[in-house]
């Protein structure tokens, strides 16, 4: 539903406009890929988990 409402505002009439639109989407995806991602280590040790929870208080 959200996608249909977003694309309802586009009026692509020819091949050039369609290619420009696809290129813009591709450029946006390339720009945003892995940007501002924070990586976290998984805590498996129960003492490490308890220590983390103790810090939140």
Beta strands, then each sheet from edge to edge (+ up, - down):
end
